[in-house]
Amino acid sequence: MSDWLYRGAAQPVRLAKRSWFWTALLGVGLLLGSVLALIIAATRVVLPYDEAFVGMSRAELHAVNPRLLAFMTHDRVSLAGTMVAVGVMYIGLSVFGSRRGLRWAQLTILVSAFLGFATFFLFLGYGYLDPFHLFACIALLQFMLLGVYAPLGRRGSTLAEPIATQTPSGGAFGRWLLIVHGAALLLAGSTIMYLGVTEVFVPEDLAFMQTTAESLTAANPRLVPLVAHDRATFGGMIFSAGWAFLLPALWGYRRGSAWLWWTMLLAGLAAYVPAIAVHYAVGYTDPMHLAPAWSGLGFFLAALVFSRTELCQRDLKLHN
């Protein structure tokens, strides 16, 4: 039997009795959901229940505004990329952190996931209950609850994992950049969620579609709630991602954690690259609108550059 079943226990235990197994499945579920969301966004954009909600076909939505579907594509691809990022973080934190008894890794997943699931109730503000969104939340929520119920495994670290006492200045600076980046994601997610249940659009959105919110509402009162659903859901996923990036920088930044550096790199690129690329693909290239994404990517990569020496340096005294 593999070491994964034995680690941290005097007797063999079943895989399903370990918290990390369920939180890793939560990450896998998010990855699968993101692939499906990406396929939909890149093809028909809206699903039959979207059309049923607004009472219009895809062709009729295009007739209302030729750029409406492109705008929804940019929101939904950005959402799918962020889902990939959160899924990658959960898998990395589960397999390389929680499985090894690092309690801060388990707690990071649970905090991020719990708050992410809580954002589902934003639909009370924008007025559209997405059936697939509801189904996915119920399915994935079970993994999170099993992750809470199942034991961590072997006794691991305390909440605040000790950081190397002689952290190089570059490593310390990189850690603070990661903290600021995570906090910025929380702010961005909160802002987008707020927009999703209030104004929905920013001026750049309306300029891209060459319309007004009033015109869309006049064409169909349910068009704006449909778009608001995408926007609020995207904001909620960024908010969840913010915790997934912030808490490891606060609790788990220590020498020799190369797995954390690589997990963050893959997750960050998975979020930023699709979000930026889809804007150019649909022609939504307003510099002011793209500035936060480009600056966020640059800031994130700088944080990883300064963190690499510390996180990827082997230290026999401090091991994970």
Buried (B, 14 or more C-beta within 10 A) or exposed (E): EEEEBEBBEEEEBEEEBBBBBBBBBBBBBBBBBBBBBBEBBBEEBBBEEBBEBBEBEBEEBBEBBEBBBBBBBBBBBBBBBBBBBBBBBBBBBBBBBBBBBBBBBBBBBBBBBBBBBEBBEBBEBBBBEBEBBEEBBEEBBEBBBBBBEBEBBEEBBEEEBEBBEEBBEBBBBBBBBBBBBBBBBBEBBBBBBBBBBEBBBBEBBBBBBEBEBEBBEEBBEBBBBBBBBBBBBBBBBBBBBBBBBBBBBBBBBBBBBBBBBBBBBBBBBBBBBBBBEBBEBBEBEBEEBBEEBEEBBEBBBBBBEBBBBBBBBEEEEBEB
